[in-house]
């Protein structure tokens, strides 16, 4: 026996309306004291819908995660990161192997070549970066890669000039000190060094495409 939530009248189980006041009680059942409780059927239906929705969301999210980890993009990024770690550790042959795996996964992917070259450049290894970009330029015909090659050539040229200049400065300092000790005029030596430095810069600019 159930109760009407409006007038408290006893109604038969399953009745849609109260036979005393006409209240619609088909969707609800009442306990003495007027407290309404949803029918068990509606509770089960609501729980089932929520469960199905949650399951579908998890299934879609799971498929997305699986698809990402199986994607070419994820694998390429993993090999590029692996190669970068090898460079930092001084394992340059291992770095080449990792980068080669990345390129082989998608040889026409412009971003891969640019990313690999960037890893080399960040570690001051412009020559390797240029070599990678040249392969990428040949494979993709990318104008962006072509422009980056010119940038790295200029940086590599400056790197050579700085390195040679540092060595020359140290050599000149040591040579000047020695010549002063034996009383030799160093003006001629200074002029020779100036000419030599200009020659190194000219050759470097021509070779690496600097300005």
C-alpha positions as CSV (number, residue, x, y, z in Angstrom):
1,X,0.0,0.0,0.0
2,X,1.3,3.5,-0.9
3,X,0.2,6.9,0.1
4,X,-0.7,10.1,-1.7
5,X,1.9,12.8,-1.2
6,X,-0.8,15.5,-1.3
7,X,-3.6,14.3,0.9
8,X,-2.1,11.2,2.6
9,X,-4.8,8.9,1.3
10,X,-4.0,5.2,1.0
11,X,-3.7,4.2,-2.7
12,X,-3.2,0.9,-4.4
13,X,0.3,0.0,-5.6
14,X,0.8,1.1,-9.2
15,X,-2.1,3.6,-9.1
16,X,-1.4,6.6,-11.3
17,X,-3.8,9.0,-9.5
18,X,-5.1,9.4,-6.0
19,X,-8.8,8.2,-5.9
20,X,-9.5,10.9,-3.3
21,X,-7.9,14.2,-4.5
22,X,-6.8,13.2,-8.0
23,X,-3.1,13.9,-7.4
24,X,-0.8,12.4,-10.0
25,X,1.3,9.9,-8.1
26,X,2.4,7.6,-11.0
27,X,6.0,8.9,-10.9
28,X,6.4,8.9,-7.2
29,X,5.6,6.9,-4.1
30,X,5.2,8.4,-0.6
31,X,5.9,7.1,2.8
32,X,3.8,8.2,5.9
33,X,4.9,11.7,6.9
34,X,4.9,13.0,3.3
35,X,8.5,12.1,2.3
36,X,8.8,11.3,-1.4
37,X,11.1,8.6,-2.7
38,X,11.8,7.9,-6.4
39,X,10.7,4.6,-7.7
40,X,13.3,1.9,-7.9
41,X,12.8,1.6,-11.7
42,X,13.7,5.3,-12.2
43,X,16.7,5.1,-9.9
44,X,18.0,2.1,-11.9
45,X,17.4,3.8,-15.2
46,X,19.2,7.0,-14.1
47,X,22.2,5.0,-12.8
48,X,22.3,3.0,-16.0
49,X,22.3,6.1,-18.2
50,X,25.1,7.7,-16.1
51,X,27.1,4.5,-16.3
52,X,26.8,4.2,-20.1
53,X,27.8,7.9,-20.5
54,X,30.9,7.5,-18.3
55,X,31.8,4.3,-20.1
56,X,31.6,6.0,-23.5
57,X,33.7,8.9,-22.4
58,X,36.4,6.6,-21.0
59,X,36.3,4.6,-24.2
60,X,36.7,7.6,-26.4
61,X,39.5,9.0,-24.2
62,X,41.2,5.7,-24.2
63,X,41.1,5.4,-28.0
64,X,42.5,8.9,-28.3
65,X,45.4,8.1,-26.0
66,X,46.2,4.8,-27.7
67,X,46.0,6.6,-31.1
68,X,48.3,9.3,-30.0
69,X,51.0,7.0,-28.6
70,X,50.8,5.0,-31.9
71,X,50.9,8.1,-34.1
72,X,53.9,9.1,-36.2
73,X,54.0,12.5,-34.5
74,X,54.6,10.9,-31.1
75,X,57.2,8.5,-32.4
76,X,59.1,11.3,-34.2
77,X,59.1,13.6,-31.2
78,X,60.3,10.7,-29.0
79,X,63.3,10.0,-31.3
80,X,64.1,13.7,-31.6
81,X,64.1,14.0,-27.8
82,X,66.2,10.9,-27.5
83,X,68.7,12.3,-30.0
84,X,68.9,15.6,-28.1
85,X,69.7,13.7,-24.9
86,X,72.5,11.8,-26.8
87,X,74.0,15.1,-27.9
88,X,74.1,16.5,-24.4
89,X,75.8,13.3,-23.2
90,X,78.4,13.5,-26.0
91,X,77.1,10.4,-27.7
92,X,77.0,11.8,-31.2
93,X,76.8,8.5,-33.1
94,X,73.8,7.5,-31.0
95,X,72.2,11.0,-31.7
96,X,72.6,10.4,-35.4
97,X,70.9,7.0,-35.2
98,X,68.0,8.5,-33.2
99,X,67.5,11.4,-35.6
100,X,67.7,9.0,-38.6
101,X,64.9,7.0,-37.1
102,X,62.8,10.2,-36.7
103,X,63.4,11.2,-40.4
104,X,62.7,7.7,-41.7
105,X,59.2,7.7,-40.1
106,X,58.2,10.7,-42.2
107,X,60.8,11.8,-44.7
108,X,58.6,14.6,-46.1
109,X,57.9,16.2,-42.7
110,X,59.5,19.7,-42.7
111,X,59.2,20.1,-38.9
112,X,61.3,17.1,-38.2
113,X,64.4,18.5,-40.0
114,X,64.0,21.9,-38.4
115,X,63.6,20.3,-34.9
116,X,66.7,18.2,-35.3
117,X,68.8,21.1,-36.6
118,X,67.6,23.2,-33.7
119,X,68.9,20.6,-31.2
120,X,72.3,20.7,-32.8
121,X,72.3,24.5,-32.9
122,X,71.5,24.8,-29.2
123,X,74.6,22.7,-28.5
124,X,76.8,24.9,-30.8
125,X,77.0,22.2,-33.5
126,X,76.0,24.2,-36.5
127,X,77.8,22.1,-39.1
128,X,75.7,19.0,-38.2
129,X,72.5,21.1,-38.2
130,X,73.3,22.4,-41.6
131,X,73.9,18.9,-42.9
132,X,70.4,17.8,-41.6
133,X,68.8,20.9,-43.1
134,X,70.4,20.2,-46.5
135,X,68.9,16.7,-46.5
136,X,65.5,18.2,-45.5
137,X,65.7,20.8,-48.2
138,X,66.4,18.0,-50.8
139,X,63.5,15.9,-49.4
140,X,60.9,18.6,-49.0
141,X,61.9,21.6,-51.1
142,X,60.9,23.8,-48.1
143,X,61.6,27.5,-48.3
144,X,61.6,27.7,-44.5
145,X,64.4,25.1,-44.4
146,X,66.3,26.9,-47.1
147,X,66.2,30.2,-45.1
148,X,67.3,28.3,-41.9
149,X,70.3,26.9,-43.7
150,X,71.5,30.5,-44.5
151,X,71.0,31.5,-40.9
152,X,73.0,28.6,-39.6
153,X,75.8,29.1,-42.2
154,X,76.2,32.7,-40.9
155,X,76.3,31.5,-37.3
156,X,78.8,28.7,-38.2
157,X,81.0,31.2,-40.0
158,X,81.0,33.5,-37.0
159,X,81.8,30.5,-34.8
160,X,84.8,29.7,-36.9
161,X,86.0,33.3,-36.8
162,X,85.6,33.4,-33.1
163,X,87.5,30.2,-32.6
164,X,90.4,31.2,-34.9
165,X,90.5,34.7,-33.5
166,X,90.8,33.3,-30.0
167,X,93.6,31.0,-31.0
168,X,95.3,33.8,-32.9
169,X,95.0,36.2,-30.0
170,X,96.6,33.7,-27.7
171,X,99.4,33.0,-30.2
172,X,100.0,36.7,-30.8
173,X,100.2,37.4,-27.1
174,X,102.7,34.6,-26.6
175,X,104.7,35.6,-29.7
176,X,104.7,39.2,-28.8
177,X,105.9,38.5,-25.3
178,X,108.7,36.3,-26.7
179,X,109.8,38.9,-29.3
180,X,109.8,41.7,-26.7
181,X,112.1,39.6,-24.6
182,X,114.6,39.2,-27.4
183,X,114.2,42.9,-28.5
184,X,112.4,42.3,-31.9
185,X,110.0,45.0,-33.3
186,X,106.4,43.6,-33.3
187,X,104.8,46.0,-35.8
188,X,105.4,43.7,-38.7
189,X,103.9,40.8,-36.7
190,X,100.8,42.8,-35.9
191,X,100.3,43.6,-39.6
192,X,100.7,40.0,-40.5
193,X,98.1,38.9,-38.0
194,X,95.7,41.6,-39.3
195,X,96.1,40.3,-42.8
196,X,95.7,36.7,-41.7
197,X,92.5,37.4,-39.7
198,X,91.0,39.2,-42.7
199,X,91.9,36.2,-44.9
200,X,90.2,33.7,-42.5
201,X,87.1,35.8,-42.4
202,X,86.9,36.0,-46.2
203,X,87.3,32.3,-46.6
204,X,84.8,31.6,-43.9
205,X,82.2,33.9,-45.3
206,X,82.6,32.4,-48.7
207,X,82.4,28.8,-47.4
208,X,79.5,29.2,-45.0
209,X,77.5,31.8,-47.0
210,X,77.9,34.6,-44.4
211,X,77.7,38.3,-45.2
